[in-house]
Amino acid sequence: MNSAVVDSLSRVPCTIVTGFLGSGKTTLIRHVLENAKGKRLAVIVNEFGDVGIDGEILRGCGIETCPEENIVELANGCICCTVADDFVPALDAILSRVPKVDHILIETSGLALPKPLVQAFHWPAIKSRVTVDGVVAVVDGEALAAGRVAHDHDALAAQRVADDSLDHDDPIEEVFDDQIACADLVIMTKTDLIDAAGLATAQAALAGELPKGVRVLSITEGRIDPAVLMGLGVGTEDDIENRKTHHDNEADHDHDDFDSFVVEVPEIADPAAFAARIARAADEADVLRVKGFLPVAGKPMRLLVQAVGPRVAHHYDRAWGSDARTGRLVAIGLKGLDRAKVEAILAGESVAA
């Protein structure tokens, strides 16, 4: 057998799942874990912020072929900026597992650029052991149908015009474009929330940005056959230099265009009423994304909250167990996000316009 083929077969395939804030990456990965059909998986989760919410969601799956120790969380910064410090040690930990892992899923933060991460697969410490099976970009179909990549794009654009400290023309659009430019497959989520005309609009919005030959699949609630995502066999690192992005001429990139912080929330009585506060924070304080867990009075299970703009979803995911019943929410927005205002709104207080 050709030595190059043997080398390829000996490397563990990695699927990079990228996508904007709230597009549905974690929901997609959870579905893959729950339907892996015996394939031994590991997950590297990269959060933007100090508290790892997505890792906690995935650890609650209880999947035998992806035990908790196979879910490695990087919450110290963007994975594409901290490859040496965070990504290589995470791979080392996963590749030392017994039995051997069959496939690694890497969930980037919503603000990460996939290209620097794919380029890191050429590093000597990585190249001989793993390969990029494919880059999967997850996009919000409802937002695209409305002519945006995020739910409140009009409000964000207005804020950008008013804020001279933001030096990029449109960081949200740039991040989105760069994620699509590196994709081997695009997954469009939330298609159950749009009609046929909206779906056509969303598909047309993608068509002008997609690299040649990249397919778009529409799904709801993360439901997809894992075989569609895993086993692409692209070896994306070998072609990544041909994928042009906004940041190709930058030695580094940063996330100074965005802010995030953690809000601690005491036990709540009414999930629906609190969801209304989160929607209000999106409307009045320009919050892009909220996610986290809350304790509810009289309920032994924790309430998982996921919000994109004013669109808020919540459900009970698992018992608190020995965990302290402490509510924590991560709020993400553009640079200058008013923490005091967000905290006041979530506390139910009235704030000045």
Number of C-alpha atoms within 10 A of each C-alpha: 5 6 8 9 9 10 12 17 13 13 17 18 25 25 24 25 28 29 30 23 28 23 25 22 25 20 18 21 22 19 18 21 24 17 16 17 11 13 13 19 23 27 28 23 25 26 24 26 20 14 20 19 23 20 22 16 17 23 18 14 17 12 18 12 19 22 17 18 12 21 21 20 22 23 19 16 18 23 28 25 18 14 17 14 11 19 21 17 12 20 19 13 12 21 19 10 12 7 9 13 19 16 20 26 23 22 25 26 27 24 24 29 29 28 24 18 21 23 17 18 22 15 12 9 14 16 15 15 18 23 26 25 24 25 28 24 25 30 30 23 32 25 21 22 23 17 16 18 24 26 23 19 19 12 13 19 14 10 16 20 12 10 12 9 12 18 11 12 11 14 18 22 16 16 22 24 19 22 27 28 23 28 27 23 23 24 26 25 25 18 19 14 13 17 12 11 10 19 21 14 19 25 18 13 17 18 14 9 13 19 17 10 8 15 13 18 14 19 16 17 13 21 16 18 12 17 12 10 22 19 14 17 14 16 19 24 20 14 12 17 14 9 15 14 19 12 15 14 7 7 6 10 13 13 15 13 18 18 18 21 16 19 17 16 16 15 14 15 13 10 17 12 11 18 20 17 21 30 22 19 24 27 15 17 18 23 28 26 26 27 25 25 27 26 24 19 13 9 12 14 19 22 22 20 22 23 22 22 24 23 15 20 13 17 13 16 15 14 14 17 10 6 8 8 18 14 20 19 21 21 26 22 22 21 17 15 19 14 17 11 18 24 17 14 22 21 14 15 11 10 11 5 6
